[in-house]
Every structure is written in structure tokens, then in C-alpha cells.
């Protein structure tokens, strides 16, 4: 697994790119047309799906960047908290903007996306760790 892991500096560049993209998209004037009002399954607005996806990407890149030398559970919790904190901060930045507004529903969508990402990341790391442990124990016997 270490052979395919990008260097730490590159993982932090990915975090900066994702966070910058979120910030850029959050302070621009929202598109007036062409964006469907409902997302997949017709349950929530498309904007909520986009929030969840963006913050899942942020939490995932944060988890990857924070991982070296830390407990996977601590990494997952920290990445989730940082991503949600960033989302809350973005909402406060949007509050005074004429074309944007402060939205608790957006923060909930951010938290759902971040939570899903860190839970998935934690499960994946646990699976890979068990798989590597099993291979090592089999090769020793």
C-alpha cells in the first residue's frame, strides 16, 4: 500500500485544491439557470447533493493527508470535524454576500457528506489493515 501512496506534500496540495474550489464556488454568484432544482431520487435540492459531494471530497483528502503516523479513528474524527468546521465558516462568509445566504440546511448537507466520507475511509483503512495482517501471518507460517 505504501508503494502507491502519494507523498505527504502532494496530499496537502490536494486538500488545498479541494478547499479552494469549494471557497471559489461558494462566493461566486450562483448560476441562474441550467441547474436542476432536484437532485438524484428527487428527494433533496441539487445544491444539497453538491454540498455533500464537495465536503465528502474535502473530508477524504483531509483524511489522506492526516493519516501518516496517526490512529485511523482519530484521523477520521479530525478530518470530519475540520471539513464540517470549514463548511460552517463558509456559511458565515456567505452571510453578508448579496447573491448568497447563510443556510443551516447547507451545513447539514456538508456534515452528511463529510461523515459519509470519513466512515467510508475508516472502513477502507480497516479492511486494508486486516488484509495486510492476514497476508503477513500467512507468509510467516
C-alpha positions in Angstrom: 0.0 0.0 0.0 2.9 2.4 0.8 4.2 2.0 -2.8 1.1 3.7 -4.2 0.6 6.3 -1.5 1.4 9.9 -2.8 3.9 11.9 -0.8 2.5 13.9 2.1 3.1 17.3 0.5 1.1 16.2 -2.5 -1.8 15.1 -0.3 -1.8 18.5 1.3 -1.8 20.2 -2.1 -5.0 18.1 -2.9 -6.6 19.4 0.3 -5.8 23.0 -0.7 -7.2 22.5 -4.2 -10.4 21.0 -2.9 -10.8 23.6 -0.2 -10.0 26.4 -2.7 -12.5 25.0 -5.2 -15.2 25.0 -2.5 -14.4 28.5 -1.4 -14.4 29.8 -5.0 -17.7 28.1 -5.8 -19.2 29.4 -2.6 -18.5 33.1 -3.1 -19.4 33.3 -6.8 -22.8 34.4 -7.8 -24.9 31.2 -8.1 -26.0 30.1 -11.5 -29.4 31.4 -12.5 -30.4 28.6 -14.9 -29.4 25.2 -16.1 -29.1 23.6 -12.7 -31.9 21.2 -11.9 -33.9 22.1 -8.8 -34.0 18.5 -7.5 -31.1 16.1 -7.3 -31.0 12.3 -7.7 -34.0 10.4 -6.5 -36.0 13.7 -6.4 -35.6 14.0 -2.6 -33.3 17.0 -1.9 -32.4 20.0 -3.9 -29.4 19.6 -6.3 -27.5 22.1 -4.2 -27.6 19.8 -1.2 -26.2 17.0 -3.2 -23.4 19.2 -4.4 -22.7 20.3 -0.9 -22.5 16.7 0.3 -20.2 15.7 -2.6 -17.9 18.7 -2.1 -17.5 18.1 1.6 -17.0 14.4 1.1 -14.1 15.2 -1.2 -12.7 17.6 1.4 -13.0 15.1 4.2 -11.5 12.4 2.1 -8.5 14.5 1.1 -8.1 15.6 4.7 -8.1 12.1 6.0 -5.5 11.1 3.4 -3.3 14.0 4.4 -3.6 13.5 8.1 -3.2 9.7 8.1 0.6 9.1 8.4 1.5 8.1 11.9 -2.0 8.6 13.4 -4.7 6.3 14.5 -7.3 5.8 11.7 -10.1 6.5 14.2 -8.5 9.8 15.3 -7.8 10.7 11.6 -11.4 10.1 10.6 -12.8 12.2 13.5 -10.4 15.0 12.9 -10.9 15.1 9.1 -14.7 15.1 9.6 -14.6 17.9 12.2 -12.2 20.0 10.1 -14.4 19.6 7.0 -17.6 20.5 8.9 -15.8 23.4 10.5 -14.8 24.7 7.1 -18.4 24.4 5.9 -19.7 26.4 8.9 -17.0 29.0 8.2 -18.0 29.2 4.5 -21.6 29.8 5.6 -20.5 32.8 7.7 -18.5 34.1 4.7 -21.7 33.8 2.5 -24.0 35.6 5.0 -23.1 39.2 4.0 -22.9 38.4 0.3 -25.8 39.7 -1.8 -26.2 36.7 -4.0 -25.6 34.2 -1.2 -27.2 33.4 2.1 -26.4 31.7 5.4 -28.1 28.2 5.5 -28.2 25.6 8.3 -29.5 23.1 5.7 -26.3 23.6 3.7 -24.3 22.9 6.9 -26.3 19.7 7.4 -25.5 18.6 3.9 -21.8 19.4 4.4 -21.8 17.3 7.6 -23.6 14.4 5.9 -21.1 14.4 3.0 -18.1 14.6 5.3 -19.5 12.0 7.7 -20.1 9.5 4.8 -16.6 10.1 3.5 -14.8 9.6 6.8 -16.9 6.5 7.6 -16.1 5.0 4.2 -12.4 6.0 4.6 -12.2 4.4 8.1 -13.9 1.2 6.8 -11.5 1.0 3.9 -8.4 1.5 6.1 -9.6 -1.2 8.5 -10.2 -3.6 5.6 -6.7 -2.9 4.1 -5.1 -3.3 7.5 -6.8 -6.6 8.2 -5.9 -7.8 4.7 -2.3 -6.9 5.1 -2.1 -8.5 8.6 -3.6 -11.7 7.2 -1.1 -11.8 4.4 1.8 -11.3 6.8 0.7 -14.0 9.1 0.2 -16.4 6.2 3.7 -15.7 4.9 5.2 -16.3 8.3 3.8 -19.8 8.6 
